[in-house]
Amino acid sequence: MIRRRLCRGPVAADVSARIRCAVISLGLISALLAAAGARAGGLYLNEFATPSMGAAGAGAEAVANDASTNFAFHNPAGMTRLDGHHVSLGAGLLVGKTEFDTDSDTPFAGGDGGDQAGLAPLVGSHGVLSVTDDLRLGMSVFSISGAALDPDNSWAGRYSLQEIELLTVTANPSVAYRVNDWLSFGAGAMVMYADLTYKLAAPPVSPPVGGAGKVKVDGDDFAFGFNFGALVELSPRTRVGLIYASKMEPEFSGDLDVDTGGGPSFSTSSDVELTFPQLVRVGAYHELNDQWALLGTVGWEDWSNFDKLLVSTQAGSNPIPTEWRDTYHFSGGVHYRPTEDWLLQAGITYDTSPVSDGDRSAYLPMDRQIRYAIGAQYQWNERVNVGGAFEYIDLGDARIDDPDILTGDYEDNRILMIALNVNYRF
């Protein structure tokens, strides 16, 4: 297991080093992976309260009807379809429900943690400036924040997690240029700031030291990347979009504080490097007639590049294997216009699991994800469009079978999202 791989050699020569080693191997990686919670637990989010949320993100690379098209995971090239200047504002609420069902032979006694998930706001803002007939400038700023997971402190998995609080803010300036009547290109830069606080119980060491201990990790960092998009308008009713987003590699620097509950305690600096990998998606939008349109997206995410976490403290550095694999994204949706002013949407998305059941651990409880969404947009007048969306995400049972730390699965593991958006054209 990971703990055994790390706790060898001179770094584990004394009690305090063994505690430090156990904390790193059993807890610290969980904290940093919680940062991926801003991207749905290691799989990139589609939902930042944009109008495309109403179709579960299906075809978002090709729809290009409002300023949110310049969002990194939609398509900045779509800005060339917008006349004038545009602003899109969105806000919503994420409500999670996560309950773990422990096996009878799980290593440490304790409860199931109760409902571990909480509330988190979704916020997104997007703007498009028309510089010339063919040139557009854009800016997106979006955030998700709140307590990602907060189980009961005495639960059976307390040596992996007791509480996580996360805040991320990402800015995405972009530019788009129309080459001719049917081809446009766009590109942007991504700047993400993330701040994390993480708590867990100090794992037991051999020989036993003290009573119940506590561990707290604080860390923050900036990460940088870029994105690219192309839009091909095959006809007035059909278009195809392609996007690429580069990997980002934040290095969370902060403090690791350990209170062993009677044994030696210490505080040290910590750094953890992880990879949010590159992705490619292709989306299509096709109008069957004036009322009906079909949307779809396929995608690839390079999660096999996230093959390890590099954890560093004053005790040394250790690469921690994850055994992750690439994931694939599939979505389909429909648009229906009952009247000229109303647009009704629906969609479904499936993301494959980044890890097999045999390699899943308490630190990386990721599984396949299925999204179901409905939404509506209303053209208030020639300048203002308003809308909303509701989405249900099934996160799978995420079976954990780690005989050293925790065994069981997530009996209840889902997210509900509700969002509203306002779109204004100047």
BASEKOL-294609 format. One record per residue (C-alpha): residue number from 1; residue in one letter; x, y, z. Coordinates in nm, 3 decimals, padded with zeros to 5 digits. Layout:
<recs>
+-----+---------+---------+---------+---------+
! num ! residuo !      px !      py !      pz !
+-----+---------+---------+---------+---------+
! NUM !       A !       X !       Y !       Z !
...
+-----+---------+---------+---------+---------+
</recs>
This chain:
<recs>
+-----+---------+---------+---------+---------+
! num ! residuo !      px !      py !      pz !
+-----+---------+---------+---------+---------+
!   1 !       M !  00.000 !  00.000 !  00.000 !
!   2 !       I !  00.103 !  00.367 ! -00.032 !
!   3 !       R !  00.196 !  00.397 !  00.334 !
!   4 !       R !  00.436 !  00.105 !  00.312 !
!   5 !       R !  00.599 !  00.240 ! -00.002 !
!   6 !       L !  00.671 !  00.573 !  00.159 !
!   7 !       C !  00.767 !  00.478 !  00.514 !
!   8 !       R !  01.095 !  00.306 !  00.439 !
!   9 !       G !  01.452 !  00.408 !  00.496 !
!  10 !       P !  01.602 !  00.686 !  00.710 !
!  11 !       V !  01.302 !  00.918 !  00.679 !
!  12 !       A !  01.113 !  00.684 !  00.913 !
!  13 !       A !  01.400 !  00.634 !  01.158 !
!  14 !       D !  01.234 !  00.802 !  01.460 !
!  15 !       V !  00.884 !  00.841 !  01.597 !
!  16 !       S !  00.824 !  01.196 !  01.476 !
!  17 !       A !  00.949 !  01.105 !  01.128 !
!  18 !       R !  00.718 !  00.804 !  01.121 !
!  19 !       I !  00.425 !  01.027 !  01.216 !
!  20 !       R !  00.523 !  01.276 !  00.949 !
!  21 !       C !  00.557 !  00.997 !  00.695 !
!  22 !       A !  00.218 !  00.849 !  00.784 !
!  23 !       V !  00.049 !  01.187 !  00.766 !
!  24 !       I !  00.194 !  01.258 !  00.425 !
!  25 !       S !  00.105 !  00.920 !  00.281 !
!  26 !       L ! -00.242 !  00.893 !  00.433 !
!  27 !       G ! -00.373 !  01.245 !  00.436 !
!  28 !       L ! -00.191 !  01.518 !  00.253 !
!  29 !       I ! -00.269 !  01.390 ! -00.093 !
!  30 !       S ! -00.639 !  01.390 ! -00.005 !
!  31 !       A ! -00.615 !  01.759 !  00.073 !
!  32 !       L ! -00.468 !  01.845 ! -00.259 !
!  33 !       L ! -00.705 !  01.624 ! -00.451 !
!  34 !       A ! -00.985 !  01.815 ! -00.283 !
!  35 !       A ! -00.871 !  02.108 ! -00.495 !
!  36 !       A ! -00.986 !  01.904 ! -00.790 !
!  37 !       G ! -01.330 !  01.919 ! -00.629 !
!  38 !       A ! -01.358 !  02.251 ! -00.805 !
!  39 !       R ! -01.359 !  02.035 ! -01.115 !
!  40 !       A ! -01.599 !  01.772 ! -00.989 !
!  41 !       G ! -01.357 !  01.543 ! -00.813 !
!  42 !       G ! -01.094 !  01.514 ! -01.083 !
!  43 !       L ! -01.324 !  01.540 ! -01.386 !
!  44 !       Y ! -01.362 !  01.887 ! -01.529 !
!  45 !       L ! -01.681 !  02.073 ! -01.446 !
!  46 !       N ! -01.924 !  02.177 ! -01.719 !
!  47 !       E ! -02.132 !  02.383 ! -01.479 !
!  48 !       F ! -02.060 !  02.746 ! -01.407 !
!  49 !       A ! -02.418 !  02.875 ! -01.433 !
!  50 !       T ! -02.393 !  02.932 ! -01.809 !
!  51 !       P ! -02.695 !  02.881 ! -02.039 !
!  52 !       S ! -02.535 !  02.559 ! -02.173 !
!  53 !       M ! -02.579 !  02.406 ! -01.829 !
!  54 !       G ! -02.943 !  02.347 ! -01.928 !
!  55 !       A ! -02.827 !  02.083 ! -02.179 !
!  56 !       A ! -02.559 !  01.934 ! -01.947 !
!  57 !       G ! -02.295 !  02.112 ! -02.154 !
!  58 !       A ! -02.380 !  01.919 ! -02.470 !
!  59 !       G ! -02.267 !  02.105 ! -02.781 !
!  60 !       A ! -02.135 !  02.400 ! -02.580 !
!  61 !       E ! -01.832 !  02.411 ! -02.813 !
!  62 !       A ! -02.061 !  02.501 ! -03.104 !
!  63 !       V ! -02.371 !  02.682 ! -02.967 !
!  64 !       A ! -02.210 !  03.028 ! -02.931 !
!  65 !       N ! -02.526 !  03.228 ! -02.856 !
!  66 !       D ! -02.403 !  03.450 ! -02.569 !
!  67 !       A ! -02.092 !  03.582 ! -02.394 !
!  68 !       S ! -02.035 !  03.259 ! -02.200 !
!  69 !       T ! -01.900 !  03.105 ! -02.521 !
!  70 !       N ! -01.561 !  03.254 ! -02.428 !
!  71 !       F ! -01.551 !  03.031 ! -02.117 !
!  72 !       A ! -01.244 !  02.805 ! -02.146 !
!  73 !       F ! -01.451 !  02.485 ! -02.160 !
!  74 !       H ! -01.701 !  02.622 ! -02.415 !
!  75 !       N ! -01.528 !  02.784 ! -02.713 !
!  76 !       P ! -01.369 !  03.131 ! -02.741 !
!  77 !       A ! -01.386 !  03.112 ! -03.123 !
!  78 !       G ! -01.765 !  03.138 ! -03.091 !
!  79 !       M ! -01.733 !  03.503 ! -02.991 !
!  80 !       T ! -01.718 !  03.597 ! -03.360 !
!  81 !       R ! -02.088 !  03.502 ! -03.393 !
!  82 !       L ! -02.189 !  03.779 ! -03.151 !
!  83 !       D ! -02.271 !  04.125 ! -03.280 !
!  84 !       G ! -02.201 !  04.421 ! -03.051 !
!  85 !       H ! -02.087 !  04.394 ! -02.692 !
!  86 !       H ! -02.219 !  04.124 ! -02.458 !
!  87 !       V ! -02.221 !  04.048 ! -02.086 !
!  88 !       S ! -02.337 !  03.724 ! -01.926 !
!  89 !       L ! -02.378 !  03.678 ! -01.550 !
!  90 !       G ! -02.462 !  03.350 ! -01.380 !
!  91 !       A ! -02.506 !  03.230 ! -01.023 !
!  92 !       G ! -02.623 !  02.909 ! -00.867 !
!  93 !       L ! -02.607 !  02.667 ! -00.581 !
!  94 !       L ! -02.450 !  02.323 ! -00.558 !
!  95 !       V ! -02.612 !  02.089 ! -00.303 !
!  96 !       G ! -02.425 !  01.765 ! -00.245 !
!  97 !       K ! -02.529 !  01.449 ! -00.061 !
!  98 !       T ! -02.252 !  01.200 !  00.015 !
!  99 !       E ! -02.296 !  00.913 !  00.259 !
! 100 !       F ! -02.043 !  00.633 !  00.299 !
! 101 !       D ! -02.142 !  00.275 !  00.379 !
! 102 !       T ! -01.857 !  00.108 !  00.571 !
! 103 !       D ! -01.794 ! -00.263 !  00.546 !
! 104 !       S ! -01.810 ! -00.469 !  00.865 !
! 105 !       D ! -01.438 ! -00.550 !  00.834 !
! 106 !       T ! -01.320 ! -00.192 !  00.778 !
! 107 !       P ! -00.988 ! -00.148 !  00.970 !
! 108 !       F ! -01.091 !  00.132 !  01.211 !
! 109 !       A ! -01.411 !  00.143 !  01.413 !
! 110 !       G ! -01.638 !  00.441 !  01.360 !
! 111 !       G ! -01.954 !  00.558 !  01.192 !
! 112 !       D ! -02.028 !  00.628 !  00.828 !
! 113 !       G ! -01.964 !  01.002 !  00.867 !
! 114 !       G ! -02.322 !  01.108 !  00.807 !
! 115 !       D ! -02.389 !  01.337 !  00.512 !
! 116 !       Q ! -02.037 !  01.454 !  00.423 !
! 117 !       A ! -02.127 !  01.702 !  00.150 !
! 118 !       G ! -02.242 !  02.060 !  00.193 !
! 119 !       L ! -02.340 !  02.367 ! -00.006 !
! 120 !       A ! -02.127 !  02.560 ! -00.253 !
! 121 !       P ! -02.211 !  02.860 ! -00.470 !
! 122 !       L ! -02.153 !  02.865 ! -00.846 !
! 123 !       V ! -02.055 !  03.202 ! -00.991 !
! 124 !       G ! -01.960 !  03.297 ! -01.344 !
! 125 !       S ! -01.924 !  03.622 ! -01.536 !
! 126 !       H ! -01.835 !  03.665 ! -01.903 !
! 127 !       G ! -01.791 !  03.960 ! -02.135 !
! 128 !       V ! -01.730 !  04.005 ! -02.508 !
! 129 !       L ! -01.608 !  04.325 ! -02.674 !
! 130 !       S ! -01.644 !  04.367 ! -03.052 !
! 131 !       V ! -01.330 !  04.547 ! -03.171 !
! 132 !       T ! -01.389 !  04.512 ! -03.546 !
! 133 !       D ! -01.625 !  04.310 ! -03.763 !
! 134 !       D ! -01.390 !  04.011 ! -03.733 !
! 135 !       L ! -01.206 !  04.064 ! -03.401 !
! 136 !       R ! -01.344 !  03.999 ! -03.052 !
! 137 !       L ! -01.194 !  04.027 ! -02.705 !
! 138 !       G ! -01.337 !  03.836 ! -02.409 !
! 139 !       M ! -01.300 !  03.783 ! -02.037 !
! 140 !       S ! -01.442 !  03.518 ! -01.804 !
! 141 !       V ! -01.414 !  03.504 ! -01.425 !
! 142 !       F ! -01.566 !  03.211 ! -01.238 !
! 143 !       S ! -01.550 !  03.051 ! -00.895 !
! 144 !       I ! -01.676 !  02.766 ! -00.684 !
! 145 !       S ! -01.624 !  02.772 ! -00.308 !
! 146 !       G ! -01.741 !  02.617 !  00.016 !
! 147 !       A ! -01.690 !  02.306 !  00.230 !
! 148 !       A ! -01.626 !  02.023 ! -00.013 !
! 149 !       L ! -01.657 !  01.747 !  00.246 !
! 150 !       D ! -01.726 !  01.758 !  00.620 !
! 151 !       P ! -01.794 !  01.414 !  00.773 !
! 152 !       D ! -01.839 !  01.345 !  01.143 !
! 153 !       N ! -01.499 !  01.356 !  01.314 !
! 154 !       S ! -01.536 !  01.004 !  01.455 !
! 155 !       W ! -01.619 !  00.833 !  01.126 !
! 156 !       A ! -01.431 !  00.522 !  01.011 !
! 157 !       G ! -01.233 !  00.718 !  00.752 !
! 158 !       R ! -01.117 !  00.992 !  00.989 !
! 159 !       Y ! -00.750 !  00.911 !  00.920 !
! 160 !       S ! -00.810 !  01.023 !  00.563 !
! 161 !       L ! -01.049 !  01.314 !  00.611 !
! 162 !       Q ! -01.229 !  01.523 !  00.872 !
! 163 !       E ! -01.292 !  01.850 !  00.690 !
! 164 !       I ! -01.203 !  02.032 !  00.367 !
! 165 !       E ! -01.266 !  02.397 !  00.285 !
! 166 !       L ! -01.179 !  02.520 ! -00.063 !
! 167 !       L ! -01.188 !  02.845 ! -00.259 !
! 168 !       T ! -01.088 !  02.880 ! -00.625 !
! 169 !       V ! -01.107 !  03.179 ! -00.858 !
! 170 !       T ! -01.010 !  03.158 ! -01.226 !
! 171 !       A ! -00.966 !  03.441 ! -01.478 !
! 172 !       N ! -00.973 !  03.360 ! -01.850 !
! 173 !       P ! -00.901 !  03.648 ! -02.093 !
! 174 !       S ! -00.945 !  03.550 ! -02.458 !
! 175 !       V ! -00.937 !  03.670 ! -02.818 !
! 176 !       A ! -01.117 !  03.548 ! -03.131 !
! 177 !       Y ! -01.080 !  03.622 ! -03.503 !
! 178 !       R ! -01.307 !  03.535 ! -03.796 !
! 179 !       V ! -01.091 !  03.416 ! -04.087 !
! 180 !       N ! -01.377 !  03.393 ! -04.338 !
! 181 !       D ! -01.751 !  03.329 ! -04.351 !
! 182 !       W ! -01.721 !  02.975 ! -04.216 !
! 183 !       L ! -01.403 !  02.960 ! -04.002 !
! 184 !       S ! -01.309 !  03.132 ! -03.672 !
! 185 !       F ! -01.028 !  03.079 ! -03.423 !
! 186 !       G ! -01.000 !  03.177 ! -03.057 !
! 187 !       A ! -00.747 !  03.148 ! -02.776 !
! 188 !       G ! -00.717 !  03.241 ! -02.411 !
! 189 !       A ! -00.501 !  03.234 ! -02.100 !
! 190 !       M ! -00.610 !  03.070 ! -01.773 !
! 191 !       V ! -00.500 !  03.199 ! -01.432 !
! 192 !       M ! -00.630 !  03.006 ! -01.131 !
! 193 !       Y ! -00.590 !  03.085 ! -00.762 !
! 194 !       A ! -00.678 !  02.815 ! -00.508 !
! 195 !       D ! -00.676 !  02.825 ! -00.127 !
! 196 !       L ! -00.721 !  02.512 !  00.081 !
! 197 !       T ! -00.764 !  02.416 !  00.447 !
! 198 !       Y ! -00.774 !  02.047 !  00.533 !
! 199 !       K ! -00.811 !  01.856 !  00.861 !
! 200 !       L ! -00.782 !  01.488 !  00.952 !
! 201 !       A ! -00.708 !  01.267 !  01.252 !
! 202 !       A ! -00.341 !  01.174 !  01.299 !
! 203 !       P ! -00.295 !  00.816 !  01.180 !
! 204 !       P ! -00.171 !  00.561 !  01.435 !
! 205 !       V !  00.196 !  00.474 !  01.414 !
! 206 !       S !  00.398 !  00.181 !  01.543 !
! 207 !       P !  00.477 !  00.182 !  01.830 !
! 208 !       P !  00.159 !  00.372 !  01.939 !
! 209 !       V !  00.216 !  00.731 !  02.050 !
! 210 !       G ! -00.025 !  00.935 !  02.262 !
! 211 !       G ! -00.401 !  00.954 !  02.212 !
! 212 !       A ! -00.617 !  01.092 !  01.937 !
! 213 !       G ! -00.416 !  01.340 !  01.733 !
! 214 !       K ! -00.502 !  01.604 !  01.477 !
! 215 !       V ! -00.351 !  01.721 !  01.152 !
! 216 !       K ! -00.415 !  02.051 !  00.974 !
! 217 !       V ! -00.289 !  02.149 !  00.629 !
! 218 !       D ! -00.305 !  02.501 !  00.482 !
! 219 !       G ! -00.191 !  02.574 !  00.129 !
! 220 !       D ! -00.248 !  02.801 ! -00.167 !
! 221 !       D ! -00.103 !  02.865 ! -00.511 !
! 222 !       F ! -00.150 !  03.016 ! -00.856 !
! 223 !       A ! -00.159 !  02.796 ! -01.166 !
! 224 !       F ! -00.139 !  02.899 ! -01.531 !
! 225 !       G ! -00.250 !  02.750 ! -01.861 !
! 226 !       F ! -00.396 !  02.831 ! -02.201 !
! 227 !       N ! -00.687 !  02.727 ! -02.419 !
! 228 !       F ! -00.761 !  02.723 ! -02.789 !
! 229 !       G ! -01.078 !  02.694 ! -02.997 !
! 230 !       A ! -01.193 !  02.667 ! -03.356 !
! 231 !       L ! -01.546 !  02.704 ! -03.496 !
! 232 !       V ! -01.652 !  02.574 ! -03.838 !
! 233 !       E ! -01.993 !  02.694 ! -03.964 !
! 234 !       L ! -02.090 !  02.432 ! -04.221 !
! 235 !       S ! -02.422 !  02.604 ! -04.294 !
! 236 !       P ! -02.654 !  02.856 ! -04.125 !
! 237 !       R ! -02.805 !  02.562 ! -03.933 !
! 238 !       T ! -02.496 !  02.349 ! -03.862 !
! 239 !       R ! -02.168 !  02.422 ! -03.689 !
! 240 !       V ! -01.887 !  02.225 ! -03.524 !
! 241 !       G ! -01.650 !  02.345 ! -03.253 !
! 242 !       L ! -01.314 !  02.212 ! -03.132 !
! 243 !       I ! -01.144 !  02.314 ! -02.808 !
! 244 !       Y ! -00.814 !  02.236 ! -02.639 !
! 245 !       A ! -00.719 !  02.328 ! -02.281 !
! 246 !       S ! -00.362 !  02.283 ! -02.161 !
! 247 !       K ! -00.260 !  02.119 ! -01.837 !
! 248 !       M ! -00.209 !  02.327 ! -01.525 !
! 249 !       E !  00.028 !  02.223 ! -01.248 !
! 250 !       P ! -00.029 !  02.406 ! -00.919 !
! 251 !       E !  00.221 !  02.353 ! -00.638 !
! 252 !       F !  00.035 !  02.403 ! -00.312 !
! 253 !       S !  00.273 !  02.559 ! -00.062 !
! 254 !       G !  00.170 !  02.592 !  00.299 !
! 255 !       D !  00.198 !  02.453 !  00.651 !
! 256 !       L !  00.155 !  02.104 !  00.789 !
! 257 !       D !  00.072 !  02.104 !  01.164 !
! 258 !       V !  00.053 !  01.779 !  01.359 !
! 259 !       D ! -00.067 !  01.730 !  01.717 !
! 260 !       T ! -00.024 !  01.363 !  01.809 !
! 261 !       G ! -00.237 !  01.385 !  02.122 !
! 262 !       G !  00.042 !  01.318 !  02.372 !
! 263 !       G !  00.340 !  01.225 !  02.158 !
! 264 !       P !  00.578 !  01.456 !  01.973 !
! 265 !       S !  00.410 !  01.730 !  01.775 !
! 266 !       F !  00.558 !  01.940 !  01.499 !
! 267 !       S !  00.495 !  02.196 !  01.229 !
! 268 !       T !  00.665 !  02.198 !  00.892 !
! 269 !       S !  00.631 !  02.350 !  00.550 !
! 270 !       S !  00.478 !  02.138 !  00.277 !
! 271 !       D !  00.454 !  02.143 ! -00.102 !
! 272 !       V !  00.243 !  01.918 ! -00.320 !
! 273 !       E !  00.260 !  01.923 ! -00.698 !
! 274 !       L ! -00.029 !  01.784 ! -00.898 !
! 275 !       T ! -00.146 !  01.797 ! -01.257 !
! 276 !       F ! -00.479 !  01.911 ! -01.396 !
! 277 !       P ! -00.430 !  01.751 ! -01.740 !
! 278 !       Q ! -00.493 !  01.867 ! -02.093 !
! 279 !       L ! -00.822 !  01.797 ! -02.265 !
! 280 !       V ! -00.973 !  01.798 ! -02.614 !
! 281 !       R ! -01.345 !  01.823 ! -02.697 !
! 282 !       V ! -01.542 !  01.837 ! -03.020 !
! 283 !       G ! -01.901 !  01.963 ! -03.014 !
! 284 !       A ! -02.172 !  01.997 ! -03.275 !
! 285 !       Y ! -02.495 !  02.196 ! -03.311 !
! 286 !       H ! -02.752 !  02.122 ! -03.583 !
! 287 !       E ! -03.094 !  02.280 ! -03.631 !
! 288 !       L ! -03.346 !  02.033 ! -03.769 !
! 289 !       N ! -03.593 !  02.316 ! -03.829 !
! 290 !       D ! -03.699 !  02.645 ! -03.669 !
! 291 !       Q ! -03.807 !  02.466 ! -03.349 !
! 292 !       W ! -03.573 !  02.171 ! -03.293 !
! 293 !       A ! -03.194 !  02.145 ! -03.266 !
! 294 !       L ! -02.965 !  01.857 ! -03.172 !
! 295 !       L ! -02.640 !  01.899 ! -02.974 !
! 296 !       G ! -02.354 !  01.666 ! -02.889 !
! 297 !       T ! -01.999 !  01.654 ! -02.754 !
! 298 !       V ! -01.723 !  01.395 ! -02.733 !
! 299 !       G ! -01.403 !  01.453 ! -02.541 !
! 300 !       W ! -01.077 !  01.312 ! -02.406 !
! 301 !       E ! -00.899 !  01.408 ! -02.082 !
! 302 !       D ! -00.536 !  01.309 ! -02.024 !
! 303 !       W ! -00.571 !  01.184 ! -01.667 !
! 304 !       S ! -00.302 !  00.917 ! -01.721 !
! 305 !       N ! -00.061 !  01.213 ! -01.706 !
! 306 !       F ! -00.175 !  01.247 ! -01.344 !
! 307 !       D !  00.017 !  00.931 ! -01.258 !
! 308 !       K !  00.165 !  01.057 ! -00.934 !
! 309 !       L !  00.161 !  01.329 ! -00.671 !
! 310 !       L !  00.495 !  01.473 ! -00.568 !
! 311 !       V !  00.481 !  01.545 ! -00.192 !
! 312 !       S !  00.763 !  01.743 ! -00.030 !
! 313 !       T !  00.834 !  01.841 !  00.330 !
! 314 !       Q !  01.149 !  01.905 !  00.528 !
! 315 !       A !  01.172 !  01.527 !  00.566 !
! 316 !       G !  01.216 !  01.483 !  00.191 !
! 317 !       S !  01.015 !  01.427 ! -00.126 !
! 318 !       N !  00.815 !  01.127 ! -00.235 !
! 319 !       P !  00.621 !  01.053 ! -00.555 !
! 320 !       I !  00.286 !  00.891 ! -00.470 !
! 321 !       P !  00.142 !  00.674 ! -00.752 !
! 322 !       T ! -00.225 !  00.714 ! -00.840 !
! 323 !       E ! -00.274 !  00.449 ! -01.113 !
! 324 !       W ! -00.511 !  00.685 ! -01.296 !
! 325 !       R ! -00.608 !  00.646 ! -01.663 !
! 326 !       D ! -00.746 !  00.871 ! -01.938 !
! 327 !       T ! -01.116 !  00.951 ! -01.928 !
! 328 !       Y ! -01.371 !  01.004 ! -02.205 !
! 329 !       H ! -01.662 !  01.247 ! -02.218 !
! 330 !       F ! -01.988 !  01.193 ! -02.407 !
! 331 !       S ! -02.294 !  01.418 ! -02.406 !
! 332 !       G ! -02.611 !  01.472 ! -02.604 !
! 333 !       G ! -02.881 !  01.734 ! -02.584 !
! 334 !       V ! -03.179 !  01.895 ! -02.750 !
! 335 !       H ! -03.312 !  02.249 ! -02.794 !
! 336 !       Y ! -03.682 !  02.316 ! -02.851 !
! 337 !       R ! -03.845 !  02.652 ! -02.927 !
! 338 !       P ! -04.220 !  02.641 ! -02.857 !
! 339 !       T ! -04.233 !  03.014 ! -02.942 !
! 340 !       E ! -03.986 !  03.265 ! -03.079 !
! 341 !       D ! -03.907 !  03.397 ! -02.728 !
! 342 !       W ! -03.869 !  03.067 ! -02.540 !
! 343 !       L ! -03.592 !  02.806 ! -02.564 !
! 344 !       L ! -03.628 !  02.478 ! -02.372 !
! 345 !       Q ! -03.324 !  02.254 ! -02.318 !
! 346 !       A ! -03.240 !  01.905 ! -02.198 !
! 347 !       G ! -02.925 !  01.695 ! -02.198 !
! 348 !       I ! -02.730 !  01.403 ! -02.055 !
! 349 !       T ! -02.353 !  01.358 ! -02.008 !
! 350 !       Y ! -02.139 !  01.056 ! -01.922 !
! 351 !       D ! -01.777 !  01.072 ! -01.801 !
! 352 !       T ! -01.582 !  00.749 ! -01.761 !
! 353 !       S ! -01.402 !  00.665 ! -01.437 !
! 354 !       P ! -01.036 !  00.767 ! -01.406 !
! 355 !       V ! -00.947 !  00.465 ! -01.189 !
! 356 !       S ! -01.037 !  00.099 ! -01.172 !
! 357 !       D ! -01.214 ! -00.046 ! -00.867 !
! 358 !       G ! -00.899 ! -00.233 ! -00.766 !
! 359 !       D ! -00.685 !  00.084 ! -00.757 !
! 360 !       R ! -00.933 !  00.325 ! -00.598 !
! 361 !       S ! -00.834 !  00.449 ! -00.253 !
! 362 !       A ! -00.971 !  00.671 !  00.022 !
! 363 !       Y ! -00.749 !  00.951 ! -00.105 !
! 364 !       L ! -00.888 !  00.936 ! -00.460 !
! 365 !       P ! -01.254 !  00.823 ! -00.441 !
! 366 !       M ! -01.338 !  00.909 ! -00.803 !
! 367 !       D ! -01.584 !  00.712 ! -01.017 !
! 368 !       R ! -01.783 !  00.754 ! -01.339 !
! 369 !       Q ! -02.025 !  01.046 ! -01.351 !
! 370 !       I ! -02.365 !  01.084 ! -01.517 !
! 371 !       R ! -02.534 !  01.424 ! -01.552 !
! 372 !       Y ! -02.900 !  01.491 ! -01.629 !
! 373 !       A ! -03.006 !  01.849 ! -01.701 !
! 374 !       I ! -03.302 !  02.061 ! -01.804 !
! 375 !       G ! -03.319 !  02.435 ! -01.859 !
! 376 !       A ! -03.499 !  02.726 ! -02.023 !
! 377 !       Q ! -03.402 !  03.063 ! -02.172 !
! 378 !       Y ! -03.641 !  03.353 ! -02.231 !
! 379 !       Q ! -03.579 !  03.647 ! -02.466 !
! 380 !       W ! -03.706 !  03.932 ! -02.248 !
! 381 !       N ! -03.649 !  04.193 ! -02.517 !
! 382 !       E ! -03.403 !  04.254 ! -02.800 !
! 383 !       R ! -03.120 !  04.316 ! -02.552 !
! 384 !       V ! -03.193 !  04.095 ! -02.250 !
! 385 !       N ! -03.212 !  03.717 ! -02.225 !
! 386 !       V ! -03.269 !  03.537 ! -01.894 !
! 387 !       G ! -03.270 !  03.170 ! -01.805 !
! 388 !       G ! -03.217 !  02.894 ! -01.556 !
! 389 !       A ! -03.113 !  02.531 ! -01.530 !
! 390 !       F ! -03.142 !  02.231 ! -01.301 !
! 391 !       E ! -02.891 !  01.947 ! -01.304 !
! 392 !       Y ! -02.861 !  01.615 ! -01.122 !
! 393 !       I ! -02.520 !  01.442 ! -01.108 !
! 394 !       D ! -02.485 !  01.074 ! -01.019 !
! 395 !       L ! -02.128 !  01.028 ! -00.889 !
! 396 !       G ! -02.131 !  00.647 ! -00.873 !
! 397 !       D ! -02.063 !  00.425 ! -00.572 !
! 398 !       A ! -01.682 !  00.486 ! -00.573 !
! 399 !       R ! -01.597 !  00.157 ! -00.406 !
! 400 !       I ! -01.297 !  00.182 ! -00.168 !
! 401 !       D ! -01.113 ! -00.137 ! -00.083 !
! 402 !       D ! -00.803 ! -00.034 !  00.116 !
! 403 !       P ! -00.753 ! -00.296 !  00.391 !
! 404 !       D ! -00.514 ! -00.066 !  00.580 !
! 405 !       I ! -00.741 !  00.239 !  00.605 !
! 406 !       L ! -01.102 !  00.202 !  00.487 !
! 407 !       T ! -01.333 ! -00.038 !  00.303 !
! 408 !       G ! -01.683 !  00.028 !  00.176 !
! 409 !       D ! -01.861 !  00.235 ! -00.086 !
! 410 !       Y ! -02.067 !  00.550 ! -00.119 !
! 411 !       E ! -02.426 !  00.442 ! -00.065 !
! 412 !       D ! -02.551 !  00.788 ! -00.155 !
! 413 !       N ! -02.332 !  01.002 ! -00.379 !
! 414 !       R ! -02.495 !  01.280 ! -00.578 !
! 415 !       I ! -02.507 !  01.651 ! -00.649 !
! 416 !       L ! -02.798 !  01.880 ! -00.732 !
! 417 !       M ! -02.729 !  02.211 ! -00.906 !
! 418 !       I ! -02.963 !  02.504 ! -00.963 !
! 419 !       A ! -02.851 !  02.813 ! -01.154 !
! 420 !       L ! -02.983 !  03.136 ! -01.308 !
! 421 !       N ! -02.825 !  03.351 ! -01.578 !
! 422 !       V ! -02.877 !  03.695 ! -01.733 !
! 423 !       N ! -02.738 !  03.787 ! -02.074 !
! 424 !       Y ! -02.726 !  04.147 ! -02.199 !
! 425 !       R ! -02.628 !  04.286 ! -02.541 !
! 426 !       F ! -02.518 !  04.649 ! -02.569 !
+-----+---------+---------+---------+---------+
</recs>
